[in-house]
């Protein structure tokens, strides 16, 4: 079994687009031929968005700054000014609010252009374009890009034309954390831990089913223990994806596990991870009896061993363990996931 997953770049784009709830990006990817979809393609899209924003005009807002000045303006900060006053220097410290382009949206745009310039996966033409675009943002300072900064973004009527640029910048940021070799991306890298990858996989499946079908109602379901006594020390139960059929009394609980190794070995016996099986089994045991059919599905990414097992508890409840090949054509991945329902 391989120690890492090799995933075509097109599928990495899809995974991250679904995981970050970017249906517009998914639609854009569907319109591009496989051989045209590269990291440079995404950079070109980003540069075009930046050019469009510069044409429309940079968004501005009031930005607070603290300055030492010889001319009193803005709000005087008396305590900060006292050392100068005591030394009889003609300097005071003031807080000013200026209507400026140096806001977070523009800082993210400039920081992304800077990262593109130093990215060895980007061709020289795109690097030059990014350099010239960055030069046009000279009044804007740069920020350190983090996931938290992107999640803080809010869009309103006056800055809605920035939305696609920010979405592409976020994809470029996450893709930059993944290693690239021979046209494929390893989704395991020292900069991204297993928990982060598992979260991406969970969000991908959740948003995929939320966007691509209408027969089931989708939720991440918090379950209560069917136990009496002090519940303070009982762990929480939260499903990755719960699909409730809108017409009949049927329920599917999906648990996503993005593991390098889907098996455990104990005393020379190879088996599925016991914790994963126990967890899903517990979720199913706590489903209301009003559901006539309850299915639990553990989904692992294919990593050298193909698995498709079904286990029956009774006529009402089944557990399934399967792998999905993220290296397959995207249309195959989509059909496989939809055929599970």
C-alpha positions as CSV (number, residue, x, y, z in Angstrom):
1,X,0.0,0.0,0.0
2,X,1.3,3.5,-0.9
3,X,2.2,5.9,1.9
4,X,0.6,8.8,0.2
5,X,-2.3,9.6,-2.2
6,X,-1.6,10.8,-5.7
7,X,-4.5,12.8,-7.0
8,X,-4.8,14.5,-10.4
9,X,-4.8,18.3,-10.1
10,X,-8.3,18.5,-11.5
11,X,-9.6,16.4,-8.7
12,X,-7.7,18.4,-6.1
13,X,-9.5,21.5,-7.5
14,X,-12.8,19.8,-7.1
15,X,-12.1,18.5,-3.6
16,X,-11.1,22.0,-2.4
17,X,-14.0,23.7,-4.3
18,X,-16.6,21.5,-2.7
19,X,-14.9,21.6,0.7
20,X,-14.9,25.4,0.7
21,X,-18.5,25.6,-0.6
22,X,-17.6,27.2,-3.9
23,X,-20.3,26.0,-6.3
24,X,-19.3,28.7,-8.8
25,X,-15.8,27.3,-9.0
26,X,-17.2,23.8,-9.5
27,X,-19.3,25.1,-12.4
28,X,-16.2,26.8,-13.9
29,X,-14.1,23.6,-13.7
30,X,-16.8,21.6,-15.5
31,X,-16.4,23.9,-18.5
32,X,-12.6,23.3,-18.8
33,X,-10.9,20.4,-20.7
34,X,-8.7,18.2,-18.6
35,X,-5.5,19.0,-20.4
36,X,-6.1,22.7,-19.9
37,X,-6.7,22.5,-16.1
38,X,-3.3,23.2,-14.4
39,X,-2.0,25.2,-11.6
40,X,-1.2,27.9,-14.2
41,X,-4.8,27.9,-15.3
42,X,-5.9,28.9,-11.8
43,X,-3.2,31.6,-11.6
44,X,-4.4,32.9,-15.0
45,X,-8.0,33.1,-13.6
46,X,-6.7,34.9,-10.5
47,X,-4.8,37.4,-12.6
48,X,-7.8,38.1,-14.7
49,X,-9.9,38.8,-11.6
50,X,-7.3,41.2,-10.3
51,X,-7.2,43.0,-13.7
52,X,-11.0,43.3,-13.6
53,X,-10.9,44.7,-10.0
54,X,-8.3,47.3,-11.0
55,X,-10.4,48.3,-13.9
56,X,-13.5,48.8,-11.7
57,X,-11.5,50.4,-8.9
58,X,-10.1,49.2,-5.6
59,X,-12.5,49.0,-2.7
60,X,-11.8,51.6,0.0
61,X,-12.7,52.0,3.7
62,X,-11.8,54.1,6.7
63,X,-8.5,52.8,8.2
64,X,-7.3,53.9,11.6
65,X,-3.6,54.8,12.0
66,X,-1.6,56.3,14.8
67,X,1.0,58.8,13.8
68,X,3.6,61.1,15.4
69,X,3.0,64.5,13.8
70,X,3.9,68.2,14.3
71,X,0.4,69.1,13.0
72,X,-2.6,68.4,15.3
73,X,-5.1,66.4,13.3
74,X,-7.5,63.6,14.1
75,X,-7.8,62.5,17.7
76,X,-5.1,63.5,20.1
77,X,-3.7,60.6,22.2
78,X,-2.7,62.6,25.3
79,X,-0.9,59.8,27.2
80,X,1.2,58.9,24.1
81,X,2.0,62.5,23.5
82,X,3.1,63.4,27.0
83,X,6.7,62.3,26.7
84,X,7.1,64.7,23.8
85,X,5.3,67.5,25.6
86,X,7.4,67.1,28.7
87,X,10.6,67.4,26.6
88,X,9.0,70.4,24.9
89,X,9.3,68.9,21.5
90,X,6.8,70.1,18.8
91,X,5.4,66.5,18.3
92,X,2.1,65.0,19.3
93,X,0.6,61.5,18.7
94,X,-2.7,61.5,16.9
95,X,-5.1,58.8,15.7
96,X,-6.4,59.4,12.2
97,X,-9.1,57.8,10.2
98,X,-8.2,57.9,6.5
99,X,-10.3,56.7,3.6
100,X,-7.8,54.3,2.2
101,X,-7.2,51.4,-0.2
102,X,-5.1,49.6,2.4
103,X,-7.9,47.3,3.5
104,X,-7.8,43.5,4.1
105,X,-9.4,42.5,0.7
106,X,-6.6,44.4,-1.2
107,X,-3.9,43.1,1.2
108,X,-4.9,39.5,0.5
109,X,-4.9,40.2,-3.3
110,X,-1.4,41.7,-3.1
111,X,0.0,39.0,-0.8
112,X,-1.4,36.3,-3.2
113,X,0.3,38.0,-6.2
114,X,3.6,38.0,-4.2
115,X,3.3,34.3,-3.5
116,X,2.7,33.6,-7.2
117,X,5.9,35.4,-8.1
118,X,7.9,33.0,-5.9
119,X,6.0,29.8,-6.8
120,X,8.2,27.5,-8.9
121,X,5.0,25.8,-10.2
122,X,4.0,29.0,-12.1
123,X,5.3,29.7,-15.6
124,X,7.3,32.9,-16.3
125,X,4.5,34.6,-18.3
126,X,2.1,34.4,-15.4
127,X,4.8,35.4,-12.9
128,X,5.5,38.6,-15.0
129,X,1.8,39.4,-15.2
130,X,1.4,39.0,-11.4
131,X,4.5,41.2,-10.8
132,X,3.0,44.0,-12.9
133,X,-0.3,43.7,-11.2
134,X,1.3,43.8,-7.8
135,X,3.2,47.0,-8.8
136,X,-0.2,48.7,-9.4
137,X,-1.1,48.0,-5.7
138,X,1.8,50.1,-4.3
139,X,-0.5,52.0,-1.8
140,X,-1.5,48.6,-0.3
141,X,0.5,46.8,2.4
142,X,0.8,43.0,2.5
143,X,-0.5,40.7,5.1
144,X,0.5,37.2,6.2
145,X,-2.0,34.8,4.6
146,X,-3.7,32.3,6.9
147,X,-6.8,30.2,6.7
148,X,-8.4,32.4,9.5
149,X,-8.0,35.5,7.4
150,X,-9.9,34.0,4.5
151,X,-12.6,32.8,6.8
152,X,-13.1,36.3,8.1
153,X,-14.1,37.7,4.7
154,X,-17.6,39.1,4.5
155,X,-19.1,40.3,1.2
156,X,-21.6,43.1,0.8
157,X,-23.0,44.9,-2.2
158,X,-20.1,47.3,-2.5
159,X,-17.4,44.6,-2.5
160,X,-19.2,41.7,-4.1
161,X,-17.0,41.9,-7.2
162,X,-14.1,40.8,-5.1
163,X,-15.7,37.4,-4.2
164,X,-14.4,35.3,-7.0
165,X,-10.9,36.7,-6.6
166,X,-10.9,35.8,-2.9
167,X,-12.2,32.3,-3.6
168,X,-9.5,31.7,-6.1
169,X,-6.9,33.2,-3.8
170,X,-8.1,30.7,-1.1
171,X,-7.7,27.8,-3.5
172,X,-4.2,28.9,-4.4
173,X,-3.3,29.2,-0.7
174,X,-4.5,25.7,0.1
175,X,-3.0,24.2,-3.1
176,X,0.3,25.8,-2.1
177,X,0.3,23.7,1.0
178,X,0.2,20.5,-1.2
179,X,3.2,19.1,-3.0
180,X,3.2,18.9,-6.7
181,X,5.0,16.3,-8.8
182,X,4.5,15.1,-12.4
183,X,1.1,16.6,-12.8
184,X,-0.3,15.1,-9.6
185,X,-0.6,16.4,-6.1
186,X,0.2,14.5,-2.9
187,X,-2.5,15.2,-0.4
188,X,-0.1,14.3,2.4
189,X,2.5,16.8,3.1
190,X,4.4,17.8,6.2
191,X,2.6,21.1,6.3
192,X,-0.9,19.6,6.4
193,X,-1.6,17.1,9.2
194,X,-3.9,14.1,8.9
195,X,-6.7,15.9,10.9
196,X,-6.7,18.8,8.4
197,X,-6.9,16.4,5.5
198,X,-9.7,14.5,7.1
199,X,-11.6,17.7,7.6
200,X,-11.3,18.6,3.9
201,X,-12.6,15.1,3.0
202,X,-15.5,15.4,5.4
203,X,-16.5,18.9,4.0
204,X,-16.1,17.7,0.5
205,X,-18.6,14.8,1.0
206,X,-21.0,17.0,3.0
207,X,-21.1,19.8,0.4
208,X,-21.1,17.3,-2.6
209,X,-24.3,15.7,-1.4
210,X,-25.8,19.0,-0.4
211,X,-25.2,20.4,-3.9
212,X,-25.5,17.4,-6.2
213,X,-28.8,15.8,-5.2
214,X,-32.3,16.7,-4.0
215,X,-33.7,13.4,-2.8
216,X,-32.1,13.6,0.7
217,X,-32.0,16.2,3.3
218,X,-28.4,16.8,4.4
219,X,-27.1,17.6,7.9
220,X,-24.3,17.0,10.3
221,X,-26.3,15.4,13.1
222,X,-25.7,15.6,16.8
223,X,-26.9,12.5,18.6
224,X,-27.9,11.9,22.2
225,X,-26.9,8.8,24.2
226,X,-29.7,6.4,25.0
227,X,-28.3,6.1,28.5
228,X,-29.6,7.1,32.0
229,X,-27.2,8.7,34.5
230,X,-24.7,11.5,34.6
231,X,-24.1,12.6,31.0
232,X,-21.4,15.2,31.8
233,X,-18.6,12.8,30.9
234,X,-20.2,11.2,27.9
235,X,-18.4,12.1,24.6
236,X,-20.4,14.0,22.0
237,X,-21.7,12.2,18.9
238,X,-21.6,14.2,15.7
239,X,-22.0,12.6,12.3
240,X,-20.0,13.8,9.2
241,X,-23.0,13.4,6.8
242,X,-26.5,12.3,7.6
243,X,-28.9,11.9,4.7
244,X,-32.6,11.6,5.4
245,X,-34.8,10.5,2.6
246,X,-37.5,13.1,1.9
247,X,-40.1,10.5,0.7
248,X,-39.6,7.3,2.7
249,X,-38.4,6.5,6.2
250,X,-34.8,5.9,5.2
251,X,-31.6,7.2,6.6
252,X,-27.9,7.1,5.5
253,X,-25.0,8.0,7.9
254,X,-21.7,8.6,6.1
255,X,-18.4,8.7,8.0
256,X,-15.4,10.0,6.0
257,X,-11.9,8.8,6.9
258,X,-9.0,10.3,5.1
259,X,-6.3,7.9,6.3
260,X,-3.0,6.8,4.8
261,X,-3.8,3.3,6.0
262,X,-7.4,2.0,6.2
263,X,-6.4,-1.2,8.0
264,X,-4.9,-2.0,11.4
265,X,-2.8,-5.0,12.3
266,X,-3.1,-6.8,15.6
267,X,-1.4,-10.1,16.3
268,X,-0.8,-10.7,12.6
269,X,-4.5,-10.1,11.8
270,X,-5.4,-7.3,9.4
271,X,-8.8,-5.6,10.0
272,X,-10.6,-2.3,9.6
273,X,-9.8,0.3,12.3
274,X,-11.9,-0.8,15.3
275,X,-12.5,2.7,16.5
276,X,-14.0,3.7,13.1
277,X,-16.3,0.6,13.1
278,X,-17.4,1.1,16.7
279,X,-18.1,4.8,16.1
280,X,-20.3,4.2,13.0
281,X,-22.1,1.3,14.7
282,X,-22.9,3.5,17.7
283,X,-24.3,6.2,15.4
284,X,-26.6,3.6,13.8
285,X,-27.7,2.2,17.1
286,X,-28.9,5.6,18.2
287,X,-31.1,6.3,15.1
288,X,-34.8,6.6,15.9
289,X,-36.9,3.5,15.3
290,X,-39.1,5.5,12.9
291,X,-36.6,4.9,10.2
292,X,-37.4,1.5,8.5
293,X,-34.0,1.4,6.8
294,X,-30.7,2.7,8.2
295,X,-27.4,2.4,6.4
296,X,-24.0,3.4,7.7
297,X,-21.1,3.9,5.2
298,X,-17.4,4.3,6.0
299,X,-15.7,5.9,3.1
300,X,-11.9,5.8,2.7
301,X,-9.8,7.1,-0.3
302,X,-8.4,4.2,-2.4
303,X,-4.7,3.7,-1.6
304,X,-3.8,0.4,-3.2
305,X,-6.6,-1.8,-1.8
306,X,-10.1,-1.7,-3.2
307,X,-12.8,-2.4,-0.6
308,X,-16.6,-2.7,-0.9
309,X,-18.0,-4.7,2.0
310,X,-21.5,-4.8,3.3
311,X,-22.4,-6.1,6.8
312,X,-26.0,-6.8,7.9
313,X,-27.1,-6.3,11.5
314,X,-30.7,-7.1,10.8
315,X,-33.3,-6.4,8.1
316,X,-33.3,-2.8,9.1
317,X,-29.6,-1.9,9.6
318,X,-26.5,-2.4,7.5
319,X,-22.9,-1.2,7.7
320,X,-20.8,-0.7,4.6
321,X,-17.1,0.0,4.1
322,X,-15.8,1.2,0.8
323,X,-13.0,3.0,-0.9
324,X,-13.2,5.7,-3.6
325,X,-10.5,6.3,-6.1
326,X,-9.7,10.0,-6.1
327,X,-7.3,9.4,-8.9
328,X,-10.1,8.4,-11.3
329,X,-11.8,10.7,-13.8
330,X,-14.0,13.2,-12.0
331,X,-17.1,12.0,-13.8
332,X,-16.5,8.5,-12.4
333,X,-16.0,9.8,-8.8
334,X,-19.3,11.8,-9.1
335,X,-21.2,8.8,-10.5
336,X,-19.8,6.5,-7.7
337,X,-20.9,8.8,-4.9
338,X,-24.4,9.4,-6.4
339,X,-24.9,5.7,-6.9
340,X,-24.4,5.1,-3.2
341,X,-27.8,6.7,-2.5
